[in-house]
Amino acid sequence: MTGIILTKNSTFIIGPVAQVLGYLMEGIFWCLDKIGIPNVGLSIILFTIIIYFFMLPLTIKQQKFSKLSAKMNPELQAIQSKYKNKKDNESAMAMQQETKAVYAKYGVSPSGSCIQLIIQMPILFALYRVIYDMPAYIGQLKNAFFPLVDNMIAQAGSNEFIQTFSNAKMYSKQFTNELFVAGNTTYVQNTFIDVLNKASSTEWLSIYEKFPNLSTDVNNTLLLINKYNNFLGLNIGNSPSYTLKQAWTTGSWGLIIGAIMIPLLSALTQWLNVKLMPQPDTSGNSQDNPMASSMKTMNMMMPLMSAFFCFTLPAGMGLYWIAGALVRTAQQVFINKHIDKMDMDEVIRKNAEKNKKKLEKAGLVSQTLNSNARINTKNVSASPVNEKSQAEKDAALKKATEYYSSNAKAGSIAAKANMVKQYNEKNNK
């Protein structure tokens, strides 16, 4: 395996994670090359399978939380209905305590699913960066651009290069970077490769016109890159939309079908994956359960969004989305069977016991909390919050104003003087 020094993502957290994943991707490509099939598409599929396999424990935890939430939500909704029209502080505190008791009963945290998502999100974003900029992480892909890049740097100024490739504007910061201006060899090479890696077939053909003496280097580079990028006849470096336009003009029906299948398969596999996931309880009025309603809408939109993005992004990203959805679907079938075999009542009992020990270890009194947790709140009827009767309010008002003189006007100096006098007489007895 060769060293990788191409421009990489440097975003906080995502950058270091992408660096680690980049080593994995380069290792997979290196192994495929050793057995004679150095292919980017196959590398993406294997890469996706390995990553999701390592993320399986997090996925299982997330799905267990979803399953417990499905059993817990009716009780939470009962509490919300119980205090729906009560805005006073006592009701708010009572609602909060009863909600905590339910979470303690099931042994889960309100942020339980968020923790898994927070851990997974940097990994998923880093996956995208590695696949989108593969020459930055796979040394063999980077080497495919040589000696074309060195000869192009020697013959073309950066302005002429930028004019040749429309996507060069995406890297304007790199072209104006002090390392580029100073002529740092590595940085200049990386910048040129970044642009060439995103270039369309039309832009590659324009090199022949502007740099005719580089035709041999261009041919050799394109042959090698196309060999790496070819997957079932599709160049995964091009977007399905671009492939569709090109194939339509040449009448290549195989490419047309392939370009259409990428976004369609992405939407289909995404839809199947969503269907297999534990769904929140959407029964009842959607206004009483806005989170479930929002989740239902998002689940409907996700397949459509994936189809759109996979149609416009490089086919390699679509291949990653399809492979990821298929892996998640297989995992979901396994997880669903695993969770269905579980005794959820026993899981709830163990979770409650674990929460009890945690509270005791922290030195907190958990007896009241555990007794509340044993209450099935969905069977608890709404009870009125204790309020002072009108007679009690009148008595309190009378007591508060008993020091005022009956002959003095309320609020006057005389009334206040009498109040002080009577207060002193009363307390000096």
N, C-alpha and C positions, 0 to 999 in steps of 0.2 A: 504494500500500500504506500502511496506517495503522500507527501505532506500537503496540507490544504491551507492556502494562504489567500484565497479569493475573498473579496469583500463579503462579510457576513453580517447578519442582523446583530445589532448591539443594544437592543431594547432591554431595559431592566428586567431581570428574571428570565424573560423569553429568550434573550440572547444566549446566556449560559446553558439553558436547557437545550436550545437548538444546537449548540456546540456538541453536547453529549450525544444527542440523537444523530448528528452528522457523522460522528465516528461509527455509530451503528450502521447507518446507511452505506457508508464507504466500505465497511467490512462485508456487508451483504453483496455489494456490487463486485468487490474483489473476489469473493468466493464464487460468484456466478461466472466471472471472467476466467477463473482457473478451471472451471468445468466446461468452458467453451460457449457460454450463453450470456455474454455481458449485455443485459437488457434493462433499460430504465423502468419500463412498465412492470416487469417481473420483480424488480427490486422494490418498487413501491408496494406491490401486493404483499411480498414477504415482510417488508418493513412494517406495514400496517398490522399484519397478523401478530407479529412479535410484540409490538407496542400494546395492542389491545389485550394480549394474553397477560402481560405484566400489570395492566390496569384492571384485570378481572376482580381482584379482591375489593377494590374501591367500587366497582360496578355492583357487586353482590351486596355490599353494605348499603349502597344507594337504593337498590331495589327492595331490600328488606325494610328500609325506612318507608318507601312508598307503600309497601304492603301493610305495614303497621299503621300508616297514616290513613289508609282506606278504612281500617277498623276503628280508628280513633276519631275520624272526622265527624261522624254522627253525634258523638258526645260533645265535641267542640262546638258544633252547630247548635246543639241544645242549650249550651251555656250562652252563646251569642243571642239566641232567641229569648232566653230568660231575662237578659239585661238589655234587650234591644232599645227600649224606650226610657231607660234610666240613665241619667247623665250625672248624678251626684257622685261625690268622691267615694262615699261608702260603697255604692254599687260598683264603681270602677275597681276598687280594691278587692271586693268580693269576687268579681269576675276574674280578676287577675289571679287570685289565689286558687280558684276552682280550676282555671286553665292550667296552672302549674301542677295541680294535683293530677290532672289527666295525663300530662306529659310524664310525670313521675311514675304514674301507674304503668305506662307502657315502656318506661325506661328509655325514652328518647329525648333529644333536645330539639327545641324549635328550629335551631339552625343545623339540624342533623344532615339534611341533604345538601345544604350549602357548603359544608366542609369538603365533601367529596368533589363538588363542582369546582370549588376554589383550587383544589389540588390538580384536577384534570385540565382546567382551562389553560394554564401555561404550557402544558404538554401538547394540547391540541393546537394551540397557536404556533408553538415551535415546530410541530409536524408540518404545518402549512408553509412555514418559512423554509424549512429544509427542502421540501418538494418543489417549491416555487423557485428556489435558487440552488438547484442541485450541483452545478459546477463549483459553487462555493464550498461544498462539503465533500465532494467526490473528486479526488485528485485526478483520476483517469479521465473524467469528463472535461476537466479543465485543460489537461494536456492535449485534448483533441483540437483545441483552438490554435495550437502552435504548429508550424511557424507563421501561420497567417497573421496573427496579432502583431508579432514583432515586425514583420515586413510592412504591415499596414501603418504601424506607428512611425516607421522610418520614412514612409512615402507620403502619408496624409497628415495634414494638420488637424487639430481637434475640431476646428470650425467646419472643415469639409466633411469630416466624419459625422458630426452632429447633423449636418444637412442631409446626409445619405440615409440616416435612420431616424424615423419620427419618434421612436421611443427613447431616443437619447435625451429628450427633455426631462424624462423621469429622473435622470441622473445628473441634473444640472449642478447640484451641490458637489458631486464628485469631480466634475470637470473644473470647477472653480476652487476646489480644495487646494490648500497650499502645497500638499504633497504632489498633486498633479501639476500645478504650475511650476514647482521646483524640478519637475522631471524625475520624480522618484519612480524607478523602473517598475517595481512590483505594483505600486499603486496605479500607475498608468495602464499596465497590463490588465489589472483587475477591472478597471473602469471600462476598457474596451470589451472585455469578455462579458461583463454585465449587460452591455448593450447588445452584443451579438447573440447572447443567449436568449434574449427576448425578441429578436428580429423575426419578421415574417418571411415566408418564402419569396415574396415580391421584393422585399428589401435586400435579401441575399442576392437576387438576380441583378439588382442595381449596382452591386459591387463590380460585376463584369464590365459595366459601361464606364464607371468612373475610374476603376483600377484594372484595366485590361491585362496588365503585366502580372497581376496576381491571380489569374484565372486558374492556374494549376493548384495553388494553395487553397483557393476557394473550393475547387472540386474535391480535393482530398479531405478538407475539413467537413464539407457537407456530406460526403459519403460516410465518414466515420460517425458524425452526429446522427445522421439518419439511421445508421445501423443500430446505434444505441437507443434511439427514440422510437424505432418501429415496433409497434405492438399490434399484432393481428392486422397488419396492413395500414394502420393509422399512425401518423406522426404525432405522438402525444405532446410534442412541443408546440403544435398549432392548436388553436381553439376549434371546437366543432363548427362554430359559425364560419370561420375562415375556410376550413376544410370543405364545408358544404358549398360555399360560393365557388371555390376552385373546382370541385368535383362536378358541379352543375354545368359549368362552362365546357368541361371536357367530356361530360357524359359518363363519368365513372360511377356507376350505380352502386358498386360495392362500397366505395368511400362515402357515398350519400347515405346509405343505410347505416354504416358505421358511425358517421357523424351525428345522425339522429338518435341512434341507440344510446349514446353516452348520456345525454341529459334525461332521456326517458327511463333508462335503467336506474339512474341516480334518484329520480323522483319515486319510482316504484319501490326500490329497496328502502328508501327513507320512509315511505308510507307503511311498508310492511313492518319496519322496525318500530315505528310509533304504535302500530296496532298491537304489537306483542308486549309493549311496556304496560305496567300497571297503571290504570287510568284513575284519576280522582273521581270521587262521587259527584256526579252532576245532577242528581235528583233534586227535586224541589225548585224553588224560585232561584233563578240565576243571580238575582240581585242580592240574595242572602249568601251566595257563594261565588263572589266575583273572581276569586283565584282559579276555581275550577273552570269557570267560563272562559277566562283568559287562556288557560292551558289548552282548552279544546280548540280555541281559535288559532293558537300558535301551532298546534299539531296539524291543523288543516293547511296552514300556510307554509310550513317547513318543506314539504315535498315540492311545492311550486317554486319556492325560492331556490332550492337546490338545483332544480331543472334549469332555472334562468342562469344561475352562476356557472353551472357546468357547461352551458352553451356558449358562454362568453369567455371563460377562462381557458387556459391550456388544457388539453384533453388529459394530461397527467393528473391534474387536480380532480377532474371528474372520475378518473380511474381510482384515485385515492378515496373519494367519497363513496363510490360503489363498493370497493373492497371493505371500507370501514363499516358501511351499513350491513353488508353481508356477515362480517365478523360479529357485529353487535347483535344481529338477528340470531345467529347460531348461539351466541352467549346467552341471549334472552330466553331461548328455548330451554337451554340447560338450567338457567337460573330459575325460570318459572317452575320447572319440574322439581328442582331442589327445594324451592320455597313451599310449593304445594304439599310436599311430603312432611314439612315441618308442622309440629303442633304449636300453633300460634299462641294458644293459651299458656303453654309451657314457656314459650319465648317471653311472653309478657310477664309471667311470674319471675323468671330469671332476671329480666331487665329491672323489674321493681326491686328485687333483692339486691342486685348490683347497685342500684341507686341508693338504697338504704345504707349499704356499707360505705358508699362514697360519702354520704352525709355524716355518718357516724365518725368516719376517719377525719373529716373536716371539723369535727367537734360541734356539729349542728344538731339541734333537737329535731328528730325526724318522726317522732311518734304521731303527732297530729297530722303531719303530711301523709304518712303511710295510711292512717285511718281514713283520710280523705280520698286517698288513691284507691281504696277498696270500694268506694261508692261509684256505682255506675251512673254517671251524671245524666245520661240520656233518659233515665227514669225519674229524675228529680224534677218535681214540678216547681214552677216559678213561685217563689214566696216573697211577700212584700218586705221591703227593707224597713227596719224600725224607724219610725218617725214620731216626733213629739206630738201629743194630742193638742187640740186647741186650748183645752183647759190648762195644760201644763205651760203652754206658751203665754197665756194670760197671767198665770201665777208668776212666771219669771219676769214678765214685764212689770207687774205690780211691785215685785221685790226690788227691781232695778230702780223704780221711781218712788219708793216709799219715803225717801228723805225730803222730797219736795214739800214745801208748805202749801196747804190748800188755799191760803189767802194770797200767795205770791204767784205772779204770772210765770208760767213755765219758761225756763231759759233766762229769767231776769237775774240780776245780781242778788236780789233778796232771796230768791229761791235757792240759789247756789249757797248763800250764807247759811240759810236754814238747814240745807242738806249737810253741810260741814258740822254745824252745831249738833244736829240729831245723831250724826255718825259718831261724834266724840262722846256724847252722852251715853249712847248705846254701848260703846266699847270701853267706857271708863267705869261702868257699873261693877 
